[in-house]
Amino acid sequence: MTNTPAPSRLFEPTRLGPLHLPNRLVMAPLTRNRAGADGVPQPIMATYYAQRASAGLIIAEAATPNAVGQTYPNIPAIHNDAHVTGWRRVTDAVRAEGGRMFLQLQHGGRVGHPDNSGLMPVAPSPVPLPETIHTPGGRQESVVPREMTHDDIRSTVADFAAAARNAVDAGFAGVEVHAANGHLLHQFMARNTNRRTDAYGGSVAGRIRFVVEVVQAVAEAIGPDRVGLRISPGNAVNGIDEGDTESIYPALIEALADTGLAYLHIVFADPDQPLFQDIRKAWPGTLIANPALGWGEPLPADGGKHAGERLLDAGADLISLGRAFLANPDLVERLRVGAPLNQVRDKHMMYVGGETGYTDYPVLAAALAGASAR
């Protein structure tokens, strides 16, 4: 049984630059560890994303722009021809189902290990991750990353631009630069991980400089209307302590507001927080908001508002959901008709490879057919 809710703005068609989106629901990027050991996307990934092609937009999981940026085992990459070919199978499958995709570009920085990448991680400063890290041999103590030189910084900026060109060659409509969740770009912005005294450290202007240079290089490589930026203000994941959140993000937005980017994507967005409201006022383009409780609960039947609807009311243009899309290939339809949602069955299976907990979640039609047959 389903309880059809009142019409919701979540299901309105809209546009993202040149793209027509059939609804305002975005599949957030979710690391799933199903690539090969060489970072090449596997055929099962094409199945997984094609199952979820009804999303207004899919932002594919983080792919590394160079070898040293790898975080964990079996993370996809986008820095050689084999990666491009593997991702093209994915985008072709999604396009065949009527979907649209961006690819997230992520460099882990200090969130990495030599047993994963074969290389010593690099970071703005030699400050290790304050926790163990997953490797093929199990959890291991983190290592002290090598502080990036100016040559490292310049080459990394170039790697992001090259990765963006590769993503377009692989059939993606655009890319999302990942400056959130404690990875390299976020590490440059945070005081506790960036202890530099040169032009890339110290002041807010110095600490946002690397992010701005990466975004500008990527926009120049493929066009700004193909580029999004993801941020997570105040997020302490992976040992991050920004120190001056209220200053960093207004400065970052001011530096990028006139670049014509496709969107800004805020993680753990809360419409009641003043910083969210300030960002919405300052950002002139499309704003994607990922709710603080992004499980994508069904639209309330009692007239109450879904978290995504509250964010739309607060000025967001698109709503991204993560684990709700993971467990519900047909999430858009389930939310539209007020149907129950599948829950993530076993969080361990999110990251261990294979079909279980990946491509085997039932769609609503099959669930209803099974119920009627009983």
C-alpha positions in Angstrom: 0.0 0.0 0.0 1.1 3.5 -0.7 -0.1 6.9 0.5 0.1 9.3 -2.4 1.4 12.6 -1.0 0.4 16.1 -2.3 2.4 17.4 -5.2 6.0 18.3 -4.2 8.5 20.7 -5.8 11.0 17.8 -5.5 9.5 16.3 -8.7 9.4 19.5 -10.7 11.5 19.5 -13.9 14.2 22.1 -14.0 17.5 23.0 -15.7 21.1 22.8 -14.8 23.0 24.8 -17.3 22.4 23.1 -20.7 20.9 20.0 -19.0 17.2 19.4 -18.7 16.5 17.6 -15.4 13.2 15.7 -15.0 13.1 16.3 -11.2 15.1 18.1 -8.5 16.5 14.9 -6.9 20.2 14.3 -7.2 22.0 11.1 -6.4 24.9 12.2 -4.2 28.4 10.7 -4.8 28.9 7.6 -2.7 32.1 5.6 -2.4 31.3 1.9 -3.0 34.8 0.3 -3.7 33.7 -1.7 -6.7 36.4 -0.6 -9.1 39.4 -2.7 -10.0 42.6 -2.5 -8.1 43.9 -0.4 -11.0 41.0 2.1 -10.6 39.2 1.0 -13.7 35.4 1.0 -13.3 33.9 -2.5 -13.6 30.8 -3.6 -15.5 28.8 -4.0 -12.3 29.2 -0.3 -11.8 27.3 0.4 -15.1 24.5 -1.8 -13.8 24.4 0.0 -10.5 24.2 3.5 -11.9 21.8 2.6 -14.7 19.4 1.2 -12.1 19.3 4.8 -10.6 19.0 6.7 -13.8 15.6 8.2 -12.9 17.4 10.7 -10.6 17.4 14.2 -12.0 21.1 14.0 -11.9 23.6 11.4 -10.8 26.9 12.6 -9.3 29.1 9.5 -9.7 31.4 8.5 -6.8 34.7 10.1 -6.2 37.4 9.3 -8.8 41.0 10.2 -8.2 42.7 12.7 -10.6 46.2 11.1 -10.1 47.7 8.1 -8.5 48.8 9.7 -5.2 45.3 11.0 -4.6 43.9 7.5 -4.0 42.2 7.0 -0.6 41.1 3.4 -0.2 41.4 0.1 -2.1 39.2 -0.3 -5.2 38.5 3.4 -5.6 37.9 4.4 -9.3 40.2 6.8 -11.0 40.1 9.0 -14.1 43.8 9.7 -15.0 44.5 7.2 -17.9 42.9 5.8 -21.0 41.7 2.6 -19.3 39.8 4.6 -16.7 38.1 6.7 -19.5 37.1 3.5 -21.3 35.7 1.9 -18.1 33.7 5.1 -17.2 32.4 5.3 -20.7 30.7 2.0 -20.2 29.0 3.5 -17.2 27.8 6.7 -18.8 26.6 4.8 -21.9 24.5 2.6 -19.7 23.0 5.5 -17.8 22.3 7.5 -20.9 20.5 4.5 -22.4 18.2 4.7 -19.5 17.6 8.4 -19.9 19.9 9.6 -17.2 22.5 12.3 -16.8 25.8 12.1 -14.9 28.5 14.3 -13.4 31.7 12.7 -12.0 33.2 13.8 -8.7 36.9 14.4 -8.7 38.6 13.7 -5.3 42.2 13.8 -4.1 42.5 12.2 -0.7 45.6 14.1 0.5 46.5 12.7 3.8 43.6 10.3 3.6 45.7 7.7 1.9 48.3 5.1 2.5 51.3 3.6 0.6 49.6 0.2 0.7 46.7 1.6 -1.3 48.4 3.8 -3.8 52.0 2.7 -3.7 53.0 6.2 -2.9 53.5 8.4 0.1 50.4 10.6 0.6 50.8 14.3 0.2 49.1 17.1 2.0 49.4 20.9 2.7 51.4 20.1 5.9 52.9 17.0 7.4 50.0 16.4 9.7 48.8 12.7 9.8 45.2 11.6 9.8 44.3 11.0 13.5 42.9 7.6 12.9 43.6 4.3 11.2 42.9 3.8 7.5 41.6 0.8 5.5 44.1 -1.0 3.3 44.1 -4.4 1.5 45.8 -5.8 4.6 43.2 -4.4 7.0 43.2 -1.3 9.1 46.6 0.3 9.6 48.0 3.4 11.3 48.0 6.4 9.1 51.3 7.8 7.9 52.8 11.3 8.0 52.1 12.8 4.6 54.7 14.7 2.7 54.2 18.5 2.6 53.4 19.6 -0.9 55.9 21.8 -2.7 54.8 24.6 -5.1 55.7 22.2 -7.9 53.4 19.6 -6.3 50.6 22.2 -6.1 51.0 23.3 -9.7 51.1 19.7 -11.0 48.0 18.7 -8.9 46.0 21.6 -10.3 47.0 20.4 -13.8 46.0 16.9 -12.9 42.5 18.1 -11.8 42.1 19.9 -15.2 43.3 16.8 -17.1 40.9 14.6 -15.1 38.0 16.9 -16.0 38.9 16.6 -19.7 39.0 12.8 -19.3 35.6 12.8 -17.6 34.1 14.7 -20.6 35.8 12.2 -22.9 34.2 9.4 -20.9 30.7 10.8 -21.5 30.0 12.7 -18.3 28.1 16.0 -18.6 30.4 17.6 -16.1 32.5 17.2 -13.0 32.2 18.0 -9.3 35.3 19.2 -7.6 35.4 17.7 -4.1 36.4 20.3 -1.5 34.6 18.6 1.4 34.8 15.9 4.0 38.4 16.2 5.0 40.0 15.4 1.7 42.9 17.4 0.1 41.1 20.6 -0.9 39.4 20.7 2.5 42.7 20.1 4.2 44.1 23.2 2.6 41.2 25.3 4.0 41.4 24.0 7.6 43.8 25.5 10.1 44.6 22.2 11.8 45.8 20.6 8.6 47.2 23.6 6.9 50.1 25.0 8.9 51.9 26.6 5.9 53.4 30.1 6.1 53.6 30.6 2.3 51.0 31.9 -0.1 48.9 28.8 0.4 48.5 29.0 4.1 48.0 31.4 7.0 45.2 33.8 6.2 41.8 32.8 4.9 42.8 34.1 1.5 45.9 31.9 1.5 44.0 28.8 2.7 41.3 29.0 0.0 43.9 29.8 -2.8 44.5 26.1 -3.8 40.7 25.4 -4.0 40.2 28.5 -6.2 43.1 27.6 -8.5 41.8 24.0 -8.9 38.2 25.1 -9.7 39.4 27.8 -12.1 41.7 25.4 -13.9 38.9 22.8 -14.2 36.5 25.4 -15.5 39.0 26.6 -18.1 39.6 23.0 -19.2 35.9 22.0 -19.8 33.8 25.2 -19.4 32.4 26.5 -16.1 28.9 25.3 -16.9 30.2 21.8 -16.6 31.8 22.3 -13.2 30.3 22.0 -9.7 32.0 22.4 -6.3 31.2 20.4 -3.1 31.8 21.9 0.3 31.0 20.8 3.9 31.2 23.8 6.2 32.1 22.9 9.7 32.3 19.2 9.0 34.9 17.5 11.3 35.1 14.2 9.4 38.6 12.8 8.8 40.0 14.9 11.7 39.3 18.3 10.2 39.0 21.5 12.4 38.6 24.5 10.1 39.0 27.0 12.9 37.2 29.8 11.2 34.3 28.4 9.3 32.3 31.6 9.3 35.1 33.4 7.4 36.3 30.6 5.0 33.1 30.0 3.1 32.0 33.6 2.4 35.6 34.3 1.1 35.5 31.2 -1.1 32.1 32.0 -2.5 33.2 35.6 -3.2 36.2 34.3 -5.0 34.2 32.0 -7.2 30.8 33.7 -7.5 31.5 35.2 -10.9 33.0 32.1 -12.6 29.7 30.8 -13.9 30.0 27.4 -12.3 27.2 24.9 -12.8 26.4 24.6 -9.1 27.6 24.7 -5.5 26.9 21.6 -3.5 26.6 21.8 0.3 26.9 18.7 2.5 24.9 18.4 5.7 22.8 21.4 4.8 20.5 22.8 7.5 18.0 25.5 6.4 17.9 26.9 9.9 21.6 27.6 10.1 22.7 31.2 9.4 25.7 30.1 7.4 23.4 28.2 5.0 21.3 31.2 4.6 24.3 33.4 4.0 25.7 31.1 1.4 22.4 31.0 -0.4 22.3 34.8 -0.5 25.9 35.1 -1.7 25.9 32.3 -4.3 24.4 33.5 -7.6 23.9 30.2 -9.3 22.4 26.8 -8.7 22.6 25.4 -5.1 22.5 21.7 -4.4 21.7 20.9 -0.7 22.4 17.5 0.9 20.2 17.4 4.0 21.8 16.8 7.4 19.6 13.7 7.6 19.9 12.6 4.0 18.3 9.2 4.2 15.4 10.5 2.0 12.5 9.6 4.3 9.2 9.2 2.5 7.2 12.4 1.9 5.0 12.8 5.0 1.4 11.8 4.5 0.2 14.2 7.2 1.1 17.4 5.3 4.5 17.8 7.0 7.5 18.6 4.9 10.3 16.3 3.7 13.8 17.6 4.6 14.4 18.3 1.0 11.3 20.4 0.6 12.3 22.5 3.6 15.7 23.1 1.9 13.9 24.1 -1.4 11.8 26.5 0.6 15.0 27.9 2.0 16.4 28.6 -1.4 18.1 25.4 -2.6 17.5 24.5 -6.2 18.3 20.7 -6.1 18.3 18.2 -3.3 21.0 15.4 -3.1 20.4 12.2 -1.2 22.9 9.5 -0.7 22.1 6.2 1.1 18.4 6.6 0.2 19.5 6.2 -3.5 21.9 3.4 -2.5 19.1 1.2 -1.1 16.4 2.4 -3.5 17.2 2.2 -7.3 13.7 3.7 -7.9 13.9 6.3 -5.1 12.2 9.0 -7.2 9.1 6.9 -7.8 9.0 5.7 -4.2 9.0 9.3 -2.9 6.6 10.4 -5.5 3.9 7.9 -4.5 4.8 7.8 -0.8 5.9 4.2 -0.8 8.0 2.6 1.9 11.8 2.7 1.4 14.3 -0.1 1.5 16.8 0.4 4.2 20.5 -0.3 3.9 20.7 -3.9 5.0 24.3 -4.2 6.1 26.6 -1.2 6.1 29.6 -3.6 5.8 28.3 -4.6 2.3 28.5 -1.0 1.1 32.3 -1.4 0.6 33.2 -5.1 0.1 32.5 -5.6 -3.6 30.1 -7.8 -5.5 26.4 -7.6 -6.1 25.1 -8.1 -2.6 24.1 -4.7 -1.1 24.9 -3.1 -4.4 22.8 -4.1 -7.4 20.3 -6.4 -5.6 18.0 -3.9 -3.9 14.4 -4.5 -5.1 12.4 -1.9 -7.0 8.9 -1.0 -6.0 7.2 -2.9 -8.9 8.9 -6.1 -7.9 8.1 -5.6 -4.2 4.4 -5.0 -5.0 4.3 -8.0 -7.3 5.8 -10.2 -4.6 3.3 -8.9 -2.1 0.3 -9.6 -4.3 1.5 -13.1 -5.1 1.6 -14.1 -1.4 
